[in-house]
């Protein structure tokens, strides 16, 4: 008898609990209408139509990269892929609020933040190809390596933020010096001890940290209702951390809320927990089948709230989306797709000895001994082959 499928949840948001949309900061409705908010309007007063077009461009390019990576995994070019489909606004909006000196600790789905920070997105694919432990220089863009151990990086981010604070790079009033740290994680990670410990340390040390939770409503096949009984942001209250919920499909609101949280951190005001209420439109990873646990009606409900469509509707409504710009973005997306395919097809396996590099920041006797043993082990195969041919 075949195993039964788990019951699939209704697509509707709940009137209360972790899936409510009550109290979300929203500056653009799903139809693109501008919503005015006395708290956040001043934070976006400087945002021009050109800036909005830049956000639109970023989201379109990140989605094209995401779709190319998904296709490459299906073709056997990548071992695994974690899609960001549907979460572009939360990532691009928050990423654009960062200053160059700010530092980012991502999980493994923050492709939009990586793009905004200036990474060549193909570097991310080296890890998913299995040829590199990371793929990029973390110091070049102040963007840490992806972390697949759920929630563990939030403690790393908290420690880094405490270090920034102790280095005197907080609350100086110098916009070129004051630094904030942001860490991204999902709703499922909030059930991990590491995230709660990070909140404790960040709170009691008044660390310059923004804890950015992308509540995409699914921790693989487990809904947010299995992670919490209240909105994720409410957890901040128990730690004494100011918290805010934002419509994660609204790029402008995501920008404004993160900008406010980062300014608080840089000025010495301490940590903030941001819950971006969004939706994972794709699978958890390419090894997942979301049709087994969620309904087509739910997916359609959120497809109608697509973050890219929302900004396009707004720009169209204010007559700030010329066809020439759309054509340029389409051409750039096509070029990015070609770049991604060409780069991945050109990947080659690194020497096996590279596994011993960058394990520690300084030479380590145990690693050196293991490298020497492995080099001898590999050489034995060459010697054995040579002796066999001599016979």
MOUR-V541800 format. One record per backbone hydrogen bond with DSSP energy under -0.5 kcal/mol. CO is the residue of the C=O (numbers start at 0). NH is the residue of the N-H. If there is no record, write none. Layout:
CO	NH
CO	NH
//
This chain:
8	294
15	18
16	19
20	23
23	25
24	246
26	34
28	31
32	28
36	40
39	42
39	43
40	43
41	44
43	46
45	47
47	51
48	52
49	53
50	54
51	55
52	56
53	57
54	58
55	59
56	60
57	61
58	62
59	63
60	64
61	65
62	66
63	67
64	68
65	69
66	70
67	71
68	72
69	73
70	74
71	76
71	77
72	75
80	82
80	285
83	86
84	280
84	281
86	90
87	91
88	92
89	93
90	94
91	95
92	96
93	96
94	97
98	101
102	181
103	105
103	143
104	183
106	146
108	110
109	113
110	114
111	115
112	116
113	118
114	117
118	120
119	122
120	123
120	124
121	125
122	125
123	126
123	127
124	128
125	129
125	130
125	131
127	78
127	79
133	126
135	137
136	139
136	140
137	141
137	142
141	103
147	149
148	151
148	152
150	153
150	154
151	154
151	155
152	156
153	157
154	158
155	159
156	160
157	161
158	162
159	163
160	164
161	165
162	166
163	168
164	167
168	178
172	174
173	176
173	177
179	102
180	209
181	104
182	211
184	213
185	188
185	189
186	189
187	190
188	191
191	195
192	196
193	197
194	198
195	199
196	200
197	201
198	202
199	203
200	204
201	206
202	205
206	208
207	180
208	210
208	271
209	182
209	211
210	212
210	273
211	184
211	213
212	214
212	275
213	186
213	215
214	277
215	279
216	223
217	219
218	220
218	221
220	222
221	218
222	225
223	226
223	227
230	233
231	234
232	235
233	236
233	237
234	237
234	238
235	238
235	239
235	240
236	239
239	241
241	272
243	274
244	24
245	247
245	276
246	249
247	89
248	250
249	253
250	254
251	255
252	256
253	257
254	258
255	259
256	260
257	261
258	262
259	263
260	264
261	265
262	266
263	268
263	269
264	267
265	170
270	241
271	210
271	273
272	243
272	274
273	212
273	275
274	245
274	276
275	214
275	277
276	247
276	248
278	280
284	287
288	291
289	292
289	293
292	8
294	298
295	299
296	300
297	301
298	302
299	303
301	304
302	305
305	309
306	310
307	311
308	312
309	313
310	314
311	315
312	316
313	317
314	319
315	318
321	325
322	326
323	327
324	328
325	329
326	330
327	331
328	332
329	333
330	334
331	335
332	336
333	337
334	338
335	339
336	340
337	341
338	342
339	343
340	344
341	345
343	346
350	353
351	354
352	355
353	356
355	358
363	367
364	368
365	369
366	370
367	371
368	372
369	373
370	374
371	375
372	376
373	377
374	378
375	379
376	380
377	380
377	381
378	382
379	383
380	384
381	385
382	386
383	387
384	388
385	389
386	390
//
